[in-house]
Amino acid sequence: MTDVRVQTYDDADALTSAAAAELVEVIVGAQAERGSASIVLTGGGNGIGLLRKLRENPGAIDWAMLDVFWGDERFLPAGHKDRNEIQAHEALLDHVPVDPARLHPMPYGDGLYAGDPDAAAHAYEHLLAAHADGGPIPDFDVHLLGMGGEGHVNSLFPDTEAVQETKRFVVGVTDSPKPPSERVTLTLPAVRRARRVWLLVAGADKAEAVAAAVAGADPNDIPAAGALGAESTVWFVDRAAAADLPTA
């Protein structure tokens, strides 16, 4: 069973700084052990904030030996400013010597898959399989996640087909309650392939969902409750988001 920990910080800046420092340690350790590392990025304020911190203090990361994937993406045209991929490039990837061949963005909402997010999802699932070492998809070293006030992670929203998916690792979304409606997302089975799952959550509006998820709520109601790493799950939360957690 995965080890679930909650680490509480004063504010979002402190939690993203701590998560970035731990991420450096994990990446460097994985590269020392296996020669390379793989991470799954998330968008949102804290996810992008962590990338800025990583840019400031990259430690001994070998950027040429890092595979970068995304947990979900808005199904928008290439280069659109609202894509998580573009925001990640602006915050970090354009400023470090990553190998472009090891960056694996999700398909775009124009071109080959225009109007068909499910076809784009199948394509990304094939890409993941091509980078797996004997499994259906990679065993990511870290899958980073944010969380919405209702408990969604990636583009897995409460009481939707995407969060209920049990077999596929990537699905297309056409009815996201948060715009844009069309997205591509890794599913909970894909999240659970990661060795470590880290949730970065700040704000009083997230407190109820944090407490429910940590307590083991039904993932259909609180998707974050189903986001568990194969080895460990860490919640990096600020004091406001931790307000409803039981005190020791």
Buried (B, 14 or more C-beta within 10 A) or exposed (E): EBEBEBBBBEEBBBBBBBBBBBBBEBBBEBBEEEEBBBBBBBBBEBBBBBBBBBBEEBEEBBBEBBBBBBBBBBBBEEEBEEBBBBBBBBBBBEBBEBEEEBBBBBBBBBEEBBEBBBBBBBBBBEBBEEEEEEEEBBBBBBBBBBBBBBBBBBBBBBEBEBBEBEEBBBBBBBEBBEEEEBBBBBBBBBBBBBBBBBBBBBBBEBBBBBBBBBEEBEBBBBBBBBBBBBEBBBBBBBBBBBBBBEEE
